[in-house]
């Protein structure tokens, strides 16, 4: 099988297309059914390199005060690792790890990850999904920035000026 | 005397479960069942408490546990712990970096001008504690408009997603001890028993999933005078930490998702360096899943108190690792308290027998005394 290299940013993508390290999280922003349907619609032969799994991960945190590591607690984890082959014989490998407990969703995202990384037939629709996920994420980030912007403290010394009402 | 096996009560136990559910649903003519999304959104601080004390970041299941146990946070945390015990552990993450936190709140009581600025975010700190009677019969249309209006009124901004740490600025000025290399592997409190002395990673992990009220009570004892941490909050931040894990194909770090957490770094009394270096402030650290500021502050104070206790010996309960760490877990302590409700018929029978014997002996002893006095 001819495994294609998985560049960090495949050449056909625009410069502002997110790196591979964000594809899973962005695809996970979309409704799971949409992602699963998109992955199933690709004409591919899929082999699981590792069976899709769901379980837990122990989250380790770095204490920024004294630089000790410790375990904060557990997080749900779903992961998948697949090899895909298109009808014209091109192949690629994809993977996904999600903070989620839906193994089937992780597998669908792993398939899309493979198609995107190797730019197999259908990669454009997968790229569109990533862009849609990015739009959802950006909306979320805008709401979070609004929480900050509306509560930014404008300090002034007492008596220097009256606070505007 | 041995324990006597008893049976019976099956129907009563089943009835108790039904009775509990009845009380949840007895107003169903007028009220709809709680949707998990409503619990997750509108009771977000309760969900935060459950994920933190359950030690499992799963807001949806935490909302379910809160619904199932009708708002009891101890039981909700217990249910999350029970759930986690049924799941396989797939991985341990590399140490995650809170400097990358997508912040929604960030304050410092040490400096007004912190790098990046102070943002109050969602807080009740400056709210009047007066009941808002407008929420009694909240109009759904008005309720829906709240979020839209908030976003519409937000000023244009170019704010970054993450911010530098206040401690880095203090460290750059030489006011904090230099960072030491990470020592040893982290202690897993879910699989290893606490046998004292324990490393600091065990103390932090235990407190991260401790019950909020228990941590607060012991930290409060330190604040009131049974200890001398005298903390100043260098930084308290709340936000979403992107969880970075190795990509299954490339091995490079990839974002798997994000977890809401609260982090607090306190600066405490300064002390001299053991190796004759310059005196520097001491530090305490607190962090937990979810939005739970009182817990993170309490944890940071206790972290500092425990460091002192481990180094110089405990002079107060809050400096004693065994006292603190063995008494702050909500599931442990709730379990012990609740077990007293279980039948103790045999042990109590034994207590009664002993009391009757003792009373009889005392009476026998009293009889000659009474004769003497007569």
Interface residues (C-beta under 8 A of the other chain):
Chain A: X6 X8 X20 X21 X22 X23 X24 X25 X28 X49 X50 X53 X54 X55 X56 X57 X58 X59 X60 X61 X62 X63 X64 X65 X66 X67 X68 X69 X70 X71 X72 X73 X74 X75 X76 X77 X79 X80 X81 X93 X94 X95 X96 X97 X98 X99 X100 X101 X110 X113 X114 X117 X141 X142 X143 X144 X145 X146 X147 X148 X149 X150 X151 X152 X153 X155
Chain B: X51 X52 X54 X55 X56 X57 X58 X84 X87 X88 X89 X90 X91 X92 X93 X94 X95 X96 X97 X98 X99 X102 X103 X104 X105 X106 X112 X113 X117 X118 X119 X120 X121 X122 X123 X150 X151 X153 X154 X155 X157 X159 X161 X165 X167 X177 X179 X180 X181 X182 X183 X185 X186 X187 X188 X189 X190 X200 X201 X202 X204 X205 X208 X209 X239 X240 X242 X243 X245 X246 X247 X248 X249 X250 X252 X253 X254 X255 X256 X257 X258 X259 X261 X263 X265 X283 X284 X285 X287 X288 X289
